[in-house]
Amino acid sequence: MPACANIPTTAVPATIVQTGPYVSRCQLAASAPKTNGELQLALERTQAAWADCAAQVDMLVDHQESLEHVQAR
């Protein structure tokens, strides 16, 4: 009986999703310093924000380079 026969399975290609690390947009806070102390604080905050942004960019570059090494194999 054909209805009782085993149906051969077909190979389904696996879907592989390669996503990168999550990053957020680089943002600098607005400032309007009125004293040298406020200016120094604004500079320190800006430098810290740029450092965070650079770290995210470095993380993405590292991830992309690791994918290139895997794909080159």
DRENROTOR-649966 format. One line per 8 residues: number of its first residue (from 1); their letters; for each residue x, y, z of N, C-alpha, C. Coordinates in steps of 0.001 Angstrom, whole numbers, plus 500000, padded with zeros to 6 digits. Layout:
BEGIN
NUM = a = X/Y/Z/X/Y/Z/X/Y/Z; ...;
REM end
This chain:
BEGIN
1 = mpacanip = 500837/498828/500000/500000/500000/500000/500888/501243/500000; 500714/502100/499038/501550/503292/498971/501363/504237/500155; 500205/504284/500739/499962/505221/501836/500726/504835/503094; 501136/503602/503199/501834/503146/504398/503345/503132/504224; 503826/503431/503049/505265/503385/502797/505957/504594/503418; 507209/504391/503777/508001/505506/504300/508368/506447/503166; 508222/507706/503405/508571/508717/502412/510010/509144/502681; 510853/509115/501653/512241/509530/501885/512303/511018/502261;
9 = ttavpati = 513155/511303/503207/513299/512701/503632/514238/513426/502685; 513974/514672/502495/514845/515488/501653/515717/516351/502552; 516923/516552/502110/517855/517374/502888/517472/518843/502747; 517311/519500/503856/516981/520924/503868/518234/521681/504285; 518667/522630/503472/519876/523363/503857/519656/524148/505149; 520659/524129/505985/520584/524859/507252/520755/526349/506994; 519968/527129/507682/520088/528578/507590/520971/529051/508732; 522038/529737/508384/522956/530258/509394/522901/531775/509331;
17 = vqtgpyvs = 522577/532368/510439/522507/533823/510512/523721/534313/511281; 524500/535142/510639/525673/535700/511303/525395/537161/511599; 525260/537445/512855/525013/538824/513246/526203/539335/514025; 526355/540611/514002/527453/541225/514736/527027/541657/516116; 527975/542120/516866/527668/542612/518206/526736/543816/518138; 525945/543997/519174/525050/545147/519233/525858/546406/519529; 525591/547431/518783/526215/548731/519038/525134/549798/519018; 525431/550904/519621/524504/552036/519589/525192/553190/518878;
25 = rcqlaasa = 524403/554150/518470/524962/555310/517787/525856/556098/518733; 526916/556635/518177/527802/557484/518972/527120/558835/519164; 527062/559266/520403/526411/560536/520697/527270/561348/521651; 527269/562625/521425/527942/563558/522325/526874/564443/522951; 526965/564582/524249/525993/565417/524954/526269/566889/524664; 525209/567644/524540/525352/569089/524361/525859/569697/525662; 526616/570756/525534/527098/571430/526743/527221/572921/526467; 527151/573680/527523/527321/575131/527439/528085/575575/528693;
33 = pktngelq = 529361/575202/528767/530128/575521/529971/530283/577027/530163; 530224/577426/531419/530346/578852/531745/531621/579152/532534; 532223/578119/533078/533455/578318/533849/534517/577361/533326; 535752/577593/533735/536830/576691/533330/536589/575278/533859; 536038/575180/535057/535730/573870/535619/534688/573137/534797; 533656/573851/534384/532618/573242/533540/533187/572859/532177; 534087/573692/531667/534725/573402/530386/535569/572131/530497; 536306/572006/531590/537123/570811/531804/536241/569565/531905;
41 = lalertqa = 535137/569679/532631/534210/568554/532769/533609/568172/531416; 533241/569170/530618/532689/568900/529283/533724/568184/528414; 534982/568610/528511/536053/567964/527749/536215/566507/528177; 536219/566264/529479/536382/564897/529980/535221/564006/529547; 534016/564541/529588/532851/563760/529158/532903/563473/527660; 533340/564460/526888/533456/564273/525441/534506/563220/525124; 535642/563287/525803/536693/562293/525569/536216/560892/525943; 535473/560779/527027/534944/559476/527435/533938/558951/526414;
49 = awadcaaq = 533097/559842/525887/532108/559431/524882/532804/558956/523607; 533850/559659/523177/534596/559245/521990/535302/557918/522235; 535803/557706/523446/536457/556434/523770/535452/555284/523705; 534247/555491/524226/533200/554467/524142/532860/554167/522686; 532746/555211/521894/532417/555047/520479/533530/554276/519761; 534767/554647/520025/535900/553962/519395/535941/552490/519799; 535604/552192/521041/535588/550802/521498/534534/549997/520744; 533388/550600/520467/532344/549911/519703/532800/549659/518271;
57 = vdmlvdhq = 533442/550642/517674/533945/550475/516308/534995/549368/516286; 535903/549373/517259/536926/548332/517332/536292/546948/517474; 535235/546847/518275/534554/545577/518472/533961/545088/517147; 533364/545986/516380/532800/545598/515084/533883/545162/514110; 534976/545897/514071/536078/545541/513173/536628/544167/513551; 536828/543924/514842/537310/542616/515290/536353/541510/514862; 535058/541754/515012/534054/540756/514628/534098/540493/513123; 534155/541543/512325/534190/541381/510874/535455/540645/510437;
65 = eslehvqa = 536581/540970/511056/537827/540294/510704/537775/538819/511086; 537131/538506/512205/537022/537099/512602/536151/536337/511606; 535116/536978/511076/534280/536330/510061/535059/536107/508777; 535898/537062/508403/536701/536919/507189/537664/535747/507322; 538239/535567/508518/539162/534452/508729/538428/533118/508661; 537211/533063/509175/536422/531832/509141/536019/531516/507707; 535601/532522/506953/535155/532303/505578/536324/531956/504663; 537535/532389/505003/538700/532128/504165/539149/530670/504270;
73 = r = 538703/529962/505290/539122/528557/505474/538491/527653/504459;
REM end
